[in-house]
């Protein structure tokens, strides 16, 4: 749940962060039966839409990476990024093959970390 936690915390409290790194994640494309808090992602999209300039100016880097189509979160991420595009939210997307695995996250961190120190 690291990527979803990053999204939920960073979007709810943009004043606390200048960088967001979301690895192999995306908000649920549709609510899942039996799980709590999977249908509240619309509130985050509303925050982004209502405060687009704030988010685009606050985040020096909004990094989203994915382990290719074999990543279990791939479809959720694609839906989320489409919503970001429609809203006008700026982000950087990086994709490397490998699925929802440590080597993908290690590669993502290798690419993301230098951006923190520009």
C-alpha distances in whole Angstrom, upper triangle without the diagonal:
4,6,5,6,9,10,10,12,14,15,16,18,19,22,20,19,21,18,15,13,10,10,10,8,10,10,12,15,16,16,15,17,17,13,13,12,12,15,15,14,18,18,16,19,21,21,21,24,26,25,25,27,25,22,24,26,24,21,23,20,18,16,14,15,14,15,18,19,18,14,12,11,14,16,13,14,17,18,16,18,21,20,20,23,25,24,25,22,23,20,20,19,19,19,20,20,18,15,12,13,14,17,16,13,16,19,16,17,20,21,19,20,24,23,22,26,28
4,6,5,6,9,10,10,12,14,15,16,17,20,17,16,18,15,12,10,8,8,9,8,10,12,14,17,19,18,18,21,20,17,17,15,15,18,17,15,19,19,16,19,22,20,20,23,25,24,24,25,24,20,22,24,21,18,20,17,15,14,12,13,13,15,18,19,18,15,14,12,15,17,15,14,18,18,16,18,21,20,20,23,25,24,24,21,21,18,18,17,17,18,18,19,18,16,12,13,13,16,14,11,14,16,14,13,17,18,15,16,20,20,19,22,24
4,5,5,6,9,10,10,12,14,15,16,19,17,15,16,13,10,8,5,6,7,5,7,9,11,14,17,17,17,21,21,17,17,15,14,16,16,13,17,17,14,16,19,18,17,20,22,21,21,23,21,18,19,21,19,16,18,15,12,11,9,10,11,13,16,17,17,13,13,10,12,14,12,10,14,15,12,14,17,17,16,19,21,20,21,17,17,15,15,14,14,15,16,18,17,14,12,13,13,16,13,11,14,15,12,13,16,16,14,16,19,18,18,21,23
4,5,5,6,8,10,10,12,14,15,18,17,15,17,15,11,11,8,9,9,6,6,6,9,12,14,14,15,18,18,14,14,11,10,13,12,10,14,14,11,13,16,16,15,18,20,20,20,22,20,17,19,21,19,17,19,17,14,13,11,13,13,16,18,18,18,15,13,10,13,14,11,10,14,14,11,14,17,16,15,19,20,19,20,17,18,16,17,16,17,18,19,20,20,17,14,16,17,19,17,14,18,19,16,16,20,20,17,19,22,21,20,24,26
4,5,5,6,8,10,10,12,13,16,14,13,16,14,11,11,9,11,12,10,10,10,12,16,17,16,17,20,19,16,14,12,12,15,13,12,15,15,12,15,17,16,16,20,21,20,20,22,20,17,20,21,18,17,19,17,14,14,13,15,16,18,21,22,22,18,17,14,17,18,15,14,18,18,15,17,20,18,18,21,23,21,22,19,19,17,18,18,19,20,22,23,22,19,16,18,18,20,18,16,18,20,17,17,21,20,18,19,22,21,19,23,25
4,6,5,6,8,10,10,11,14,12,10,12,10,7,7,6,9,11,9,10,11,14,17,19,19,20,23,23,19,18,15,15,17,15,13,16,15,12,15,17,15,15,18,20,18,18,20,18,14,16,18,15,13,15,13,11,11,11,13,15,17,20,21,22,18,17,15,17,18,15,14,17,17,14,15,19,17,16,19,21,19,20,16,16,14,15,16,17,18,20,22,21,19,16,18,17,20,17,14,17,18,15,14,18,18,14,16,19,17,16,19,21
4,6,5,6,8,10,10,14,13,11,13,11,8,9,7,10,12,9,8,8,11,14,16,16,18,21,22,18,17,14,13,14,12,10,13,12,9,11,14,12,11,15,16,15,15,17,16,12,14,17,14,12,15,13,10,11,10,13,14,18,20,21,21,18,17,14,15,16,13,11,15,14,11,12,15,14,12,16,18,16,17,13,14,12,14,14,16,18,20,22,22,20,17,19,19,21,19,16,19,20,16,16,20,19,16,18,20,18,17,21,22
4,6,6,6,8,10,13,13,12,15,14,11,12,11,13,15,11,10,9,12,15,16,16,17,20,20,16,14,11,11,13,10,8,11,10,7,11,13,11,12,15,16,15,16,18,16,13,16,18,16,14,18,16,13,14,14,16,18,21,23,23,24,20,19,16,18,18,15,14,17,16,13,15,18,15,15,18,19,17,18,15,17,16,18,18,20,22,24,26,25,22,20,22,22,24,22,19,22,23,20,20,23,22,19,21,24,22,20,24,25
4,6,5,6,8,11,9,9,12,12,10,12,11,14,16,14,13,12,15,18,20,19,21,23,23,19,17,14,15,16,13,12,14,13,10,13,15,12,13,17,17,16,17,18,15,13,16,17,14,13,16,15,13,15,15,18,19,22,25,26,26,23,22,19,21,21,18,17,20,20,16,18,20,18,17,20,22,19,20,17,18,16,19,19,21,23,25,27,27,24,21,23,22,25,23,20,22,23,20,19,23,22,19,19,22,20,18,22,24
4,6,5,5,8,8,7,9,9,7,10,10,14,16,14,13,13,16,19,21,21,23,26,26,22,20,17,17,18,15,13,15,13,10,13,14,11,11,15,15,13,14,15,12,10,13,14,11,9,13,12,10,12,13,16,18,22,24,25,26,23,22,19,20,21,18,16,19,19,15,16,19,17,15,18,20,17,17,14,14,13,16,17,19,21,24,26,26,24,22,23,23,24,22,19,21,22,18,18,21,20,16,17,20,17,16,19,20
4,5,6,9,10,9,11,11,9,12,12,15,17,14,13,12,15,17,19,19,21,24,25,21,19,16,16,16,13,11,12,10,7,9,10,8,7,11,12,10,11,13,11,8,11,13,11,10,14,13,11,13,14,17,19,23,24,25,27,23,23,19,20,20,17,16,18,17,13,14,17,14,12,16,17,14,15,12,13,13,16,17,20,22,25,27,27,25,23,25,25,27,24,21,24,24,21,20,24,22,19,20,22,20,18,22,23
4,6,9,9,10,13,14,12,15,15,18,20,17,15,14,17,19,20,20,22,24,24,21,18,15,16,16,12,11,12,9,7,11,11,8,9,13,13,11,13,15,12,10,14,15,13,13,17,16,14,17,17,20,22,26,27,28,29,26,25,21,23,23,19,19,21,20,16,18,20,17,16,19,20,17,18,15,17,17,20,21,23,26,28,30,30,28,25,27,27,29,27,24,26,27,24,23,26,25,22,23,25,23,21,24,25
4,5,6,7,10,12,11,15,15,19,21,19,18,17,20,22,24,23,25,28,28,24,21,18,19,19,16,15,16,13,11,14,14,10,11,15,14,12,14,15,11,10,14,14,11,11,15,15,14,17,18,21,24,27,29,30,31,28,27,24,25,26,22,21,23,22,19,20,22,20,18,21,22,19,19,16,17,17,20,22,24,26,29,31,31,29,27,28,27,29,27,24,26,27,23,22,26,24,21,21,23,21,19,22,23
4,5,5,7,9,9,13,14,18,21,19,18,17,21,23,24,25,27,30,30,26,24,20,21,21,18,16,17,14,12,14,14,10,10,14,13,10,11,12,8,7,10,10,7,8,11,12,11,14,16,20,23,26,28,29,31,27,27,24,25,25,22,20,22,22,18,18,21,18,16,19,20,17,16,13,14,14,17,19,22,25,28,30,31,29,27,28,27,29,26,23,25,26,22,21,24,22,19,19,21,18,16,19,20
4,6,8,11,12,16,18,21,24,22,21,21,24,26,28,28,30,33,33,29,27,23,24,25,21,20,20,17,15,17,17,13,13,17,15,12,14,13,9,9,12,11,7,9,12,14,14,17,19,23,26,29,31,33,34,31,31,27,28,29,26,24,26,26,22,22,24,22,19,22,23,20,19,16,17,17,20,22,25,28,30,33,34,32,30,31,30,31,29,26,27,28,24,23,26,24,21,21,22,19,17,19,20
4,7,9,11,14,16,19,22,21,21,21,24,26,28,28,30,32,32,28,26,23,24,25,21,20,21,19,16,19,19,15,16,19,18,15,16,16,13,12,14,13,9,10,12,14,14,16,19,22,25,28,30,32,33,29,29,26,27,29,25,24,26,26,22,22,25,23,21,24,25,22,21,18,18,18,20,22,24,27,29,32,32,30,28,28,27,29,27,24,25,26,22,21,23,23,19,18,20,18,15,17,19
4,6,7,11,13,16,20,18,19,19,23,25,27,27,29,32,32,28,26,23,24,25,22,20,21,19,16,18,19,16,15,18,18,15,15,15,12,10,12,11,8,7,9,10,10,13,15,18,21,25,27,29,30,27,27,24,25,26,23,21,24,24,20,20,23,21,18,21,23,20,19,16,15,15,16,19,20,23,26,29,29,28,25,26,25,26,24,21,22,22,19,17,20,19,15,15,17,14,12,14,16
4,7,10,13,17,20,19,19,20,24,26,28,29,31,34,34,31,29,26,26,27,24,21,23,21,17,19,20,17,15,18,19,15,15,14,11,9,10,9,6,5,6,7,9,11,14,17,21,24,26,29,30,27,28,24,25,26,24,21,23,24,20,19,22,21,18,20,22,20,18,15,13,13,14,17,19,22,24,28,28,28,26,26,25,26,23,20,21,21,18,16,18,17,13,13,14,11,9,12,13
4,7,10,13,16,16,17,18,22,24,27,27,29,32,33,29,28,24,24,25,23,20,22,21,17,18,20,17,15,19,20,17,16,15,13,11,11,11,8,5,6,5,6,8,11,14,17,20,23,25,26,23,24,21,22,23,21,18,20,22,18,17,20,20,16,19,21,19,18,14,12,11,11,14,15,18,21,24,24,24,22,22,21,22,20,17,18,18,14,13,15,14,10,10,12,9,7,11,12
4,6,10,13,12,13,14,18,20,23,24,25,29,29,25,24,21,21,22,20,17,19,18,15,16,18,16,14,18,19,17,15,16,14,11,12,13,10,7,9,6,5,6,8,11,14,18,20,22,23,20,21,18,18,20,18,15,17,18,15,14,18,17,14,17,20,18,17,13,12,9,10,12,14,16,19,21,22,21,19,20,19,20,17,14,16,16,13,12,15,13,10,11,13,11,10,14,15
4,6,10,10,12,14,17,19,22,23,24,28,28,25,24,21,21,22,21,18,20,20,17,18,21,19,17,20,22,20,18,19,18,14,15,16,14,10,11,8,6,5,6,8,11,14,17,19,20,17,18,15,16,18,16,13,16,18,15,14,18,18,15,18,21,19,18,15,13,10,10,10,11,13,15,18,18,17,15,16,15,16,13,11,12,13,9,8,12,11,7,9,12,10,10,14,15
4,7,6,8,11,14,16,19,20,21,24,25,22,21,19,17,19,18,15,18,18,15,16,19,18,16,19,22,20,18,20,19,15,16,18,16,13,14,11,8,6,5,6,9,12,14,16,17,14,14,11,12,15,13,10,13,15,12,12,16,16,14,16,19,18,18,15,14,10,10,10,10,12,14,16,16,15,13,14,14,15,12,10,13,13,9,10,13,12,10,12,15,14,14,17,19
4,6,9,12,15,16,20,21,21,24,25,22,22,20,18,21,20,18,20,21,18,19,22,21,19,22,25,24,22,24,23,19,19,21,20,16,17,13,11,8,6,5,6,9,12,14,14,11,12,10,11,14,12,10,13,15,13,13,17,18,16,18,21,21,21,17,16,13,12,10,9,10,11,13,13,11,9,10,10,11,9,6,10,10,7,8,12,11,10,12,15,15,15,19,20
4,7,11,12,14,17,18,18,22,23,20,21,19,17,19,20,17,20,21,18,19,22,22,20,23,26,25,23,25,25,21,21,24,22,19,20,16,14,11,8,6,5,6,9,11,11,7,8,6,7,10,10,8,11,13,12,13,16,17,16,18,21,21,21,19,18,14,13,11,10,9,10,11,11,8,6,9,10,11,8,8,11,12,9,11,14,14,13,16,19,18,19,22,24
4,7,9,11,14,15,15,19,20,17,18,16,13,16,16,13,16,18,15,15,19,19,17,20,23,22,21,23,23,19,20,23,21,18,20,16,13,11,8,8,7,10,11,12,13,9,9,5,7,9,7,6,10,11,9,11,14,14,14,17,19,19,20,17,17,14,14,12,12,12,14,14,14,11,9,12,13,15,12,11,15,15,12,14,17,17,15,18,21,20,20,24,25
4,6,8,11,13,14,18,19,16,16,14,11,13,13,10,13,14,12,12,16,16,15,17,20,20,18,21,21,17,18,21,20,18,20,17,13,12,9,10,9,12,13,13,14,11,10,6,8,8,5,4,8,8,6,8,11,11,11,14,16,16,17,14,15,13,14,12,13,13,16,17,17,14,12,15,17,19,15,14,18,18,15,17,20,19,17,20,23,21,21,25,26
4,6,9,10,11,15,16,13,13,11,8,9,10,7,9,11,9,10,13,14,13,15,18,18,18,21,20,17,19,22,21,19,21,19,15,15,12,13,13,16,17,16,17,14,12,9,10,10,6,7,10,8,6,10,12,11,11,15,16,15,17,15,16,15,16,15,17,17,20,20,20,17,15,18,20,22,19,18,21,22,19,20,23,22,20,23,26,24,24,28,28
4,5,6,8,12,13,11,12,10,6,8,9,7,10,13,12,12,15,16,16,18,20,21,21,24,24,21,22,25,24,22,25,22,18,18,15,16,15,17,17,16,17,14,11,9,11,9,6,8,10,9,8,12,13,12,14,17,17,17,20,18,20,18,20,18,19,19,21,21,21,17,16,19,21,23,20,20,23,24,21,23,26,25,23,26,29,27,27,31,32
4,7,9,13,15,14,14,13,9,9,11,9,10,13,13,12,15,17,16,17,20,22,21,24,24,21,23,26,25,23,26,23,19,19,16,17,16,17,17,15,17,15,12,10,10,8,5,8,9,6,7,11,11,10,13,15,15,16,19,17,19,18,20,18,20,19,21,21,22,18,17,21,23,25,22,22,25,25,23,25,28,26,25,28,30,28,29,33,33
4,6,10,13,12,12,11,8,7,10,9,10,14,14,13,16,18,18,19,21,23,23,26,26,24,25,29,28,26,29,27,23,22,19,20,19,21,20,18,19,17,14,12,14,11,8,12,13,10,11,14,14,13,16,18,18,18,21,20,23,22,23,22,23,23,25,25,24,21,20,23,26,28,25,25,28,29,26,28,31,30,28,31,34,32,32,36,37
4,6,9,8,9,8,5,5,8,9,10,13,14,14,17,19,19,20,22,24,24,28,28,25,27,30,29,27,30,28,24,24,21,22,21,22,23,21,21,19,16,14,16,14,11,14,16,13,13,17,17,16,18,21,21,21,24,23,25,24,26,24,26,25,27,27,26,22,21,24,26,29,26,25,29,30,27,29,32,31,30,32,35,33,33,37,38
4,6,6,8,9,6,8,11,12,14,16,17,18,20,22,23,24,26,27,28,31,30,28,30,33,31,30,32,30,26,25,22,23,21,22,22,20,20,18,14,14,16,14,12,15,17,15,16,19,20,19,21,24,24,24,27,25,27,26,27,25,27,25,27,26,25,21,19,23,25,28,26,25,29,30,27,29,32,32,30,33,36,34,34,38,39
4,6,8,10,9,10,13,15,16,19,20,21,23,25,26,27,29,30,31,34,33,31,33,36,35,33,36,33,30,29,26,27,25,25,26,24,23,21,17,17,19,18,16,19,21,19,19,23,23,22,25,27,27,27,30,29,31,30,31,29,30,29,30,29,28,24,22,25,28,31,29,28,32,33,31,32,36,35,34,36,39,38,38,42,43
4,7,10,9,11,14,16,18,20,21,22,24,26,27,28,30,31,32,36,34,32,34,37,35,34,37,34,31,30,27,28,26,27,27,26,25,23,19,18,21,20,18,21,23,21,22,25,26,25,27,30,30,29,32,31,33,31,33,31,32,31,32,31,29,25,23,26,28,31,29,28,32,33,31,33,36,36,34,36,40,39,38,42,43
4,7,6,9,11,13,16,17,18,20,22,23,24,26,27,29,29,32,31,29,31,34,32,30,33,31,27,27,24,25,23,24,26,24,23,21,17,16,19,18,16,19,21,20,19,23,24,23,24,28,27,27,30,28,30,28,30,28,29,28,29,29,27,23,21,23,25,28,27,25,29,31,28,29,33,33,31,33,36,35,34,38,40
4,6,8,9,11,14,15,16,18,20,20,22,24,25,26,27,31,29,27,29,32,30,29,32,30,26,26,24,25,24,26,27,26,26,23,19,18,21,20,17,19,22,20,19,23,24,22,24,27,27,26,29,27,29,28,29,28,29,29,31,31,29,25,22,25,27,30,28,26,30,31,29,30,33,33,31,33,36,34,33,37,39
4,6,6,8,11,11,12,15,16,17,18,20,21,22,24,27,25,23,26,28,26,25,28,27,23,24,22,23,23,25,26,25,25,22,19,17,20,19,15,17,20,18,16,20,21,19,20,24,24,23,25,23,25,24,26,26,27,27,29,29,28,25,22,25,26,29,27,25,28,30,27,28,31,31,28,30,33,32,31,34,36
4,6,7,10,11,12,13,15,17,18,19,21,22,23,26,25,23,25,28,26,25,28,26,22,22,20,21,20,22,23,22,22,19,16,14,17,15,12,14,17,15,14,17,18,17,18,22,21,21,23,22,24,23,24,23,25,25,27,27,26,22,20,23,25,27,25,23,27,28,25,26,30,29,27,29,33,31,30,34,35
4,6,7,9,11,12,13,15,16,18,19,21,22,25,24,22,25,28,26,25,28,27,23,23,21,23,22,24,25,24,24,21,19,16,18,16,13,16,17,14,14,17,18,16,18,21,20,19,22,21,24,23,25,24,26,26,29,29,28,25,23,26,28,30,28,26,30,31,28,29,32,31,29,31,34,32,32,36,37
4,5,6,8,10,11,12,14,15,16,18,19,22,21,19,22,25,23,23,26,24,21,22,20,23,23,25,26,25,26,23,20,18,20,18,14,16,18,15,14,17,18,15,16,20,19,18,21,19,22,22,24,24,26,27,29,30,29,26,24,27,28,31,28,26,30,30,27,28,32,31,28,30,33,31,30,34,35
4,5,5,7,9,10,11,13,14,16,16,20,19,17,19,22,21,20,23,21,18,19,17,19,19,22,23,22,23,20,18,15,17,15,12,13,15,12,10,13,14,12,13,16,16,15,17,16,18,18,21,20,23,23,26,27,27,24,21,24,26,28,25,24,27,28,24,25,29,27,25,27,30,27,27,31,31
4,5,5,6,9,10,10,12,14,15,18,18,16,19,22,21,20,24,22,19,20,19,21,22,25,25,24,26,23,21,18,19,17,14,15,16,13,11,14,14,11,12,15,14,13,16,15,18,19,22,21,24,25,28,29,29,26,25,28,29,31,28,27,30,30,27,28,31,30,27,29,32,29,29,32,33
4,5,5,6,9,10,10,12,14,17,16,15,18,20,19,19,23,22,19,21,20,23,23,27,27,27,28,25,23,20,21,20,16,17,18,16,13,16,16,13,14,17,16,14,17,15,18,19,22,23,26,27,30,31,31,28,26,29,30,32,29,27,31,31,27,28,32,30,27,29,31,29,28,31,32
4,5,5,6,9,10,11,11,15,14,12,15,17,16,16,19,18,15,17,16,19,20,24,25,25,26,23,22,18,19,18,15,14,16,14,11,13,14,11,11,15,14,12,14,12,15,15,19,19,22,24,27,28,29,26,24,26,27,29,26,24,27,28,24,25,28,26,23,25,28,25,24,28,28
4,5,5,6,9,10,10,14,14,12,14,17,16,16,19,18,15,17,16,19,20,24,24,24,26,23,22,18,18,17,14,13,14,12,9,11,11,8,8,11,11,8,11,10,13,14,18,18,21,23,26,28,28,26,24,27,28,30,27,25,28,28,24,26,29,26,24,26,28,25,25,29,29
4,5,5,6,8,10,13,13,12,15,17,17,17,21,20,17,20,19,23,24,27,28,27,29,27,25,22,22,21,17,17,18,15,13,14,14,11,11,14,12,9,12,12,15,17,21,21,25,26,30,32,32,30,28,31,32,34,30,29,32,31,28,29,32,30,27,29,31,28,27,31,31
4,6,5,6,8,11,10,9,12,14,14,14,18,18,16,18,18,22,24,27,28,28,30,27,26,22,23,22,19,18,19,17,14,15,16,12,12,15,14,11,13,11,14,16,19,21,24,26,29,32,32,30,28,30,31,33,30,27,30,30,27,27,30,28,25,27,29,25,25,28,28
4,6,5,5,9,9,7,9,12,12,12,16,15,13,16,16,19,21,25,26,26,28,25,25,21,21,20,17,16,17,15,12,12,13,10,8,11,11,7,9,7,11,12,16,18,21,23,27,29,30,28,26,29,30,31,27,26,28,28,24,25,28,25,22,25,26,23,22,26,25
4,6,5,9,10,9,11,14,14,15,18,18,16,18,18,22,24,27,27,27,30,27,27,23,23,21,19,18,18,15,13,13,13,10,9,11,9,6,8,8,12,14,18,19,23,25,29,31,32,30,29,32,33,34,30,29,31,31,27,28,31,28,25,28,29,25,25,29,28
4,6,9,9,10,12,14,14,16,19,20,18,21,21,25,27,30,31,31,33,31,30,26,26,25,22,21,21,19,16,17,17,13,12,14,13,9,11,11,14,17,21,23,26,28,32,34,35,33,32,34,35,36,33,31,34,33,30,30,33,30,27,29,31,27,27,30,29
4,6,5,6,9,10,11,12,16,17,15,19,20,23,26,30,30,31,33,30,30,26,26,25,22,21,22,20,17,17,17,14,12,14,14,10,10,10,12,15,19,21,25,27,31,33,35,33,31,33,34,35,32,29,32,31,28,28,30,28,25,27,28,24,23,26,26
4,5,5,6,9,10,11,14,14,13,16,17,21,23,27,28,28,31,28,28,25,24,23,21,19,19,18,15,14,15,12,10,11,11,7,7,6,9,12,16,18,22,25,28,31,32,31,29,32,32,33,30,28,30,29,25,26,28,26,23,25,26,22,22,25,24
4,6,5,6,8,10,12,14,14,17,19,23,25,29,30,31,33,31,31,27,27,27,24,22,22,21,18,17,18,16,13,14,14,11,9,8,10,13,16,19,23,26,30,33,34,33,32,34,34,34,31,29,31,30,26,27,29,26,23,25,25,21,21,23,22
4,6,5,6,9,11,13,13,17,19,22,25,29,30,31,34,31,31,27,27,27,24,22,23,22,19,18,19,17,14,16,16,13,12,10,11,14,17,20,23,26,30,33,34,33,31,33,33,33,30,28,30,29,26,25,28,25,22,23,24,20,19,22,21
4,5,5,6,9,10,9,13,15,19,22,25,26,28,30,27,27,23,23,24,21,18,20,19,16,15,17,14,11,13,15,11,10,7,8,10,14,16,20,23,26,29,30,29,27,29,29,30,27,24,26,26,22,22,24,22,19,20,21,18,17,20,19
4,6,6,8,9,9,12,14,18,21,25,26,27,30,27,28,24,23,24,22,19,19,19,16,14,16,15,11,12,14,11,9,6,6,8,12,15,18,22,25,28,30,29,28,29,29,30,26,24,26,25,21,22,23,21,18,20,20,16,16,19,18
4,6,7,10,11,14,17,21,24,28,29,30,33,30,31,27,27,27,25,22,23,23,20,18,20,18,15,16,17,14,12,10,9,11,14,18,21,24,27,31,32,31,30,31,31,31,28,26,28,27,23,23,24,22,19,20,20,16,16,18,16
4,6,9,10,13,16,20,23,27,28,30,32,29,30,26,26,27,24,22,23,23,19,18,21,19,16,17,19,16,14,11,11,12,15,18,21,24,27,30,31,30,29,30,29,30,27,24,26,25,22,21,23,21,17,18,19,15,14,16,16
4,5,6,10,13,16,20,23,25,27,29,26,26,23,23,24,22,19,20,21,17,16,19,18,14,16,18,16,14,10,9,9,11,14,17,20,23,26,28,27,25,26,26,26,23,21,22,22,18,17,19,17,14,15,15,12,11,14,13
4,7,10,13,16,20,23,25,27,29,26,28,24,24,26,24,20,22,23,19,18,20,20,16,17,20,18,15,12,10,9,11,14,16,20,22,26,27,27,26,26,25,25,23,21,21,20,17,16,18,15,12,13,13,9,9,11,10
4,6,9,12,16,19,21,23,25,23,24,21,21,22,21,17,19,20,17,15,18,18,14,16,19,17,15,11,9,7,7,11,12,16,19,22,24,23,22,23,22,22,19,17,18,17,14,13,15,12,9,11,11,8,8,11,11
4,7,10,14,17,19,21,23,20,21,18,17,19,17,14,15,16,13,11,15,15,11,13,16,15,13,9,7,5,6,9,11,14,17,21,22,21,20,21,21,21,18,16,17,17,13,13,15,13,10,12,13,10,11,14,14
4,7,10,14,15,18,20,17,18,15,15,17,16,12,14,16,13,11,15,15,13,14,17,17,15,12,9,6,5,6,8,11,14,17,18,18,17,18,17,17,14,12,14,13,9,10,12,10,7,10,12,9,11,14,14
4,7,11,12,14,16,13,15,12,11,13,12,9,10,13,10,9,13,14,12,13,16,16,15,12,11,7,6,5,6,9,11,14,15,14,14,15,16,16,12,11,14,12,9,11,13,11,9,13,15,13,14,17,18
4,7,9,12,13,11,13,11,10,13,12,9,11,14,12,11,14,16,14,16,19,19,18,16,14,10,8,6,5,5,8,11,12,11,11,12,13,12,9,8,11,9,6,9,11,10,9,13,15,14,15,19,19
4,6,8,9,7,10,8,7,10,11,8,10,13,12,12,15,17,16,17,20,21,20,18,17,13,11,8,6,5,6,8,9,8,8,10,12,11,8,8,11,10,8,11,13,12,12,16,18,17,19,22,23
4,7,7,5,9,9,8,11,13,11,12,15,15,15,18,20,19,20,23,24,24,22,20,17,15,11,9,6,5,5,5,4,6,8,10,9,6,8,11,10,9,12,14,13,14,17,20,20,21,24,25
4,5,6,9,9,7,10,12,11,11,14,15,14,16,19,19,19,22,24,24,22,21,17,15,11,9,6,6,5,6,6,9,11,13,12,9,12,14,13,12,16,17,16,17,20,22,22,24,27,27
4,5,8,9,6,8,11,10,10,13,15,14,16,19,19,20,22,24,24,23,22,19,18,14,13,9,9,8,9,7,10,13,16,15,12,15,18,16,15,19,20,19,20,24,25,25,27,30,30
4,6,9,7,10,12,12,13,16,17,17,19,21,22,23,25,27,27,25,25,22,20,16,15,11,10,8,7,5,8,10,14,14,11,14,17,16,16,19,21,20,21,24,26,26,28,31,32
4,5,5,8,10,10,11,14,15,15,17,19,20,21,23,25,25,23,23,19,18,15,13,10,10,8,7,4,5,8,12,12,10,11,15,14,13,16,19,18,19,21,24,24,25,28,29
4,6,8,9,10,12,13,14,16,18,19,20,22,24,25,26,24,24,21,20,17,16,13,14,12,11,7,6,10,13,15,13,14,17,17,16,19,21,21,21,24,27,26,27,30,32
4,6,5,6,9,10,11,12,14,16,16,18,20,21,22,20,20,17,17,14,14,12,13,13,12,9,8,11,14,16,13,13,17,17,15,17,20,20,19,22,25,24,25,28,29
4,6,5,6,9,10,11,12,14,15,16,18,20,21,19,19,16,15,12,12,10,11,11,11,9,9,13,15,16,13,14,17,17,15,18,20,19,19,22,24,23,25,28,29
4,5,5,6,9,10,11,13,14,15,17,19,20,19,19,17,17,14,15,13,15,15,15,12,12,16,19,20,17,17,21,20,18,21,24,22,22,25,27,26,27,31,31
4,6,5,6,9,10,11,12,14,16,17,18,17,18,16,16,14,15,14,16,17,17,14,13,17,19,20,17,17,21,21,18,21,23,22,21,24,27,25,26,29,30
4,5,5,6,9,10,10,12,14,15,16,14,15,12,13,10,12,11,14,15,15,13,12,16,18,19,15,15,19,18,15,18,20,18,17,21,23,21,22,26,26
4,5,5,6,9,10,10,12,14,15,14,14,13,13,10,12,11,14,15,17,14,15,18,20,21,17,18,21,20,17,20,22,20,19,23,25,23,24,28,28
4,6,5,6,9,10,11,12,14,14,15,14,15,13,15,15,18,19,20,17,17,21,23,24,20,20,24,23,20,23,25,23,22,25,27,25,26,30,30
4,5,5,6,9,10,11,12,11,12,11,13,12,14,15,18,19,20,18,17,20,22,23,20,19,22,22,18,21,23,21,20,23,25,22,23,27,27
4,5,5,6,9,10,10,9,10,9,10,9,12,13,16,18,20,18,18,21,22,23,19,19,22,20,17,20,22,19,18,21,23,20,22,25,25
4,5,5,6,9,10,10,11,11,13,12,15,15,19,20,22,20,21,24,26,26,22,22,25,24,21,23,25,23,21,25,26,24,25,28,28
4,5,5,6,8,9,11,12,14,14,17,18,22,23,25,23,22,25,27,28,24,23,27,26,22,24,27,24,22,26,27,24,25,29,28
4,5,5,6,5,7,8,11,12,15,17,21,23,24,23,22,25,26,27,23,22,25,24,20,22,24,22,20,23,24,21,22,25,24
4,5,5,6,8,9,11,12,15,17,21,23,25,24,24,27,28,28,24,24,26,25,21,24,25,22,21,24,25,22,23,26,25
4,6,8,11,12,15,16,19,20,24,26,28,26,26,29,31,31,27,27,30,28,25,27,29,26,24,28,28,25,27,30,28
4,6,9,12,15,16,20,22,25,28,29,28,27,30,31,32,28,27,30,28,25,27,29,26,24,27,28,24,25,28,27
4,6,9,13,14,18,21,24,27,29,28,27,30,31,31,27,26,29,27,24,25,27,24,22,25,25,22,23,25,24
4,7,10,12,16,19,22,25,27,25,25,27,28,28,24,23,26,24,21,22,24,21,18,21,22,18,19,22,21
4,7,10,14,17,20,23,25,24,24,26,26,26,23,21,23,22,18,19,21,18,16,18,19,15,17,19,18
4,6,10,13,17,20,22,21,20,22,22,22,19,18,20,18,14,16,17,14,12,15,16,13,14,17,16
4,7,10,14,17,19,19,19,20,20,20,16,15,17,15,12,13,15,11,10,13,14,11,13,16,15
4,7,10,13,16,15,16,17,18,17,14,13,15,13,10,13,14,11,10,14,15,13,16,18,18
4,7,10,13,13,14,15,15,14,11,11,13,10,8,11,11,9,9,13,14,13,16,18,18
4,7,9,10,12,13,14,12,9,10,12,10,8,12,13,11,12,16,17,16,19,21,21
4,7,8,11,11,12,10,7,10,11,8,8,12,12,11,13,16,17,18,20,23,23
4,6,9,10,12,10,7,11,12,10,11,15,15,14,16,19,21,21,24,26,27
4,7,7,9,7,6,9,11,10,11,14,15,15,17,20,22,22,24,27,28
4,6,9,9,7,10,12,12,12,15,17,17,18,20,23,23,25,28,29
4,7,9,7,8,11,12,12,14,16,17,17,19,22,23,23,27,28
4,6,6,7,9,10,11,13,14,16,17,18,21,22,23,26,27
4,5,5,6,9,10,10,12,14,15,16,19,20,21,23,25
4,5,5,6,9,10,10,12,14,15,18,19,20,23,24
4,5,5,6,9,10,11,12,14,17,18,19,21,23
4,5,5,6,8,10,10,12,15,16,16,19,21
4,5,5,6,9,10,10,13,15,16,18,20
4,5,5,6,9,10,12,14,15,17,19
4,5,5,6,8,11,11,13,16,17
4,5,5,6,9,10,11,13,15
4,6,6,7,10,11,13,14
4,6,7,8,10,12,13
4,6,6,7,10,11
4,5,5,7,10
4,5,6,7
4,5,6
4,6
4
